[in-house]
Amino acid sequence: MNKTSGLALTPVTDTPTGVHFSGKFVWNDLLTDDVPVAKDFYGHLFGWTFEQLGDYTVIKNNGLSIGGMAQIKDVSEVKSAARWLCTLSVADVDKAVSLFDREGGIVLKGPMDMRNRGRAALVRDPQGAQLLLLHASGGDPEDKEPVIGSWLWHELWSNDVDASIAFYQKLAGYHFVGEKTDYLILMKDGQWRAGIRYSANDKLEMRWVPVVRVADTDEIAVKAKNLGGKILVEPRQTADGNRLSLLSDPSGALVIIERWSPKTTAAE
């Protein structure tokens, strides 16, 4: 299937790297009904800046492109429509799509060639979590410690952790550490790539949620509330000594913020 996306996009790296890290989350797009409000919110919250590329908004942190924003219809008509869409690097998009077909996932769009970005497909995993699969034409971002205001982590909410583990092991070759009834860290090639959090709440949509590294979780949470967002989980200490909070932006998209030290991460 050789469809081509009509939306002009940027590569996932400002400078081509020529390397790929299958199993790494390499980009995030905010789907929102009000891009100007989102720009104001995230710009003041994290100090992000923005560059317009036609109908697509590029997000920059410290001058580097880290994500984008795209307009969707009024989210009041569609529950949980506003979201951060997380992009996962895969070695072969078409092969990955076949896995979704076999394992009970849903292929929403693609495979397709996204201009300036690479081969991609929009999918839902067997538990319903939406994500974008990508083999980037210019390569993936290099592995390095995330700076303040950048993506620290990606977390999957799952009501069937065993099924999620089995599926993502096939998709990305992960192995895991942690407890299935609490939190699992997904690893590949010695790198921590993502986490799975067990959720027994049947009313909660299963999804991937991105995490932004911040210097002060409490301060950013209060700022988010003052900017029109919501604090869904008050700042709290994690088992490994870090501090996180779950926020909702003005359109309802979820994002986690975390003060994190590489010396205390459970992945080490």
C-alpha positions, -999 to +999 in steps of 0.1 A: +000+000+000+017+032-011-005+061+001+010+095+006+000+119+033-009+153+020+002+173+052+036+189+049+057+178+079+092+182+092+117+154+098+120+141+134+155+154+136+167+189+125+199+172+111+197+138+095+213+111+117+211+081+093+206+058+123+174+041+136+165+029+171+136+004+167+115+006+199+124+043+206+097+070+208+110+097+185+083+124+182+050+136+196+021+154+179-006+173+198-040+168+182-062+197+195-092+217+186-075+250+194-038+253+183-035+290+194-046+282+229-023+252+230+007+273+219+000+298+246-004+271+272+027+251+264+048+281+255+043+296+290+044+262+307+076+248+293+092+278+274+085+261+241+086+281+209+068+274+176+073+275+139+045+274+114+047+251+084+014+256+065-013+240+087+013+222+109+029+238+139+064+227+148+073+226+185+108+236+195+126+233+229+159+253+232+158+258+194+155+220+186+124+205+170+107+180+193+071+177+181+042+193+164+006+204+167-023+198+143-059+210+144-088+186+148-125+192+150-143+203+181-133+178+208-166+183+227-182+161+200-157+133+205-147+121+239-110+121+245-103+132+209-076+157+221-044+139+227-007+136+224+000+111+196+032+093+203+055+081+175+073+048+178+103+040+156+100+006+138+124-011+114+097-020+089+063-002+090+046-026+066+057-056+086+046-040+118+012-033+103+008-070+095+015-077+132-013-054+142-036-072+118-027-106+132-027-097+169-060-079+172-048-043+168-065-018+144-048+000+115-065+034+113-045+048+084-016+036+062+009+024+057+017+057+039+046+079+030+047+111+050+064+139+031+098+148+047+092+123+075+092+087+063+071+056+061+043+056+087+010+041+099-016+052+124-027+023+146-043+012+178-028-017+198-050-047+210-059-028+242-069+003+222-039+026+227-033+048+197+002+055+183+020+063+151+046+038+137+074+054+118+106+045+099+121+080+096+136+088+062+165+108+078+170+086+109+160+089+145+172+113+172+204+102+188+203+088+224+212+114+249+200+126+283+168+146+279+171+183+287+146+203+307+115+208+286+121+178+264+106+143+263+118+122+292+096+091+288+065+075+274+041+056+295+014+030+284-017+026+304-029-010+301-057-031+317-040-063+305-003-060+312+005-096+302-011-090+268+006-057+263+040-071+272+036-100+247+025-077+220+052-050+223+079-077+227+068-089+192+066-054+179+098-038+192+118-066+208+116-052+244+124-070+276+111-056+309+119-051+345+095-043+373+062-057+387+033-065+364+008-053+391+025-019+393+050-006+368+072-021+342+101-006+324+106-016+288+142-020+278+160-026+245+198-028+237+206-016+272+184+015+269+152+023+288+126+030+262+091+032+279+070+021+308+037+002+313+014+012+341-014-012+351-048+003+352-079-015+365-102+014+357-125+001+329-137+036+322-102+049+315-091+049+279-059+028+273-033+051+258+003+062+255+011+093+275+043+114+270+064+127+300+082+160+299+112+166+321+109+196+344+131+212+370+103+216+396+072+194+393+052+213+419+059+247+404+050+236+369+018+219+381+006+251+397+015+271+366-004+246+344-035+252+365-031+290+364-028+287+326-062+269+322-050+233+326-060+208+353-039+188+378-053+152+376-027+137+398-011+160+424+027+160+425+040+129+443+072+112+450+080+080+430+096+049+444+129+058+427+131+093+443+118+114+414+086+135+415+058+135+389+023+148+382-004+141+356-018+172+339-046+179+314-041+208+290-070+232+281-083+209+253-081+178+275-049+162+262-029+144+289+008+149+297+029+139+326+056+161+341+085+147+361+115+161+380+141+134+372+176+126+382+196+100+362+212+089+395+179+078+409+162+062+379+150+026+384+163+018+349+198+017+361 
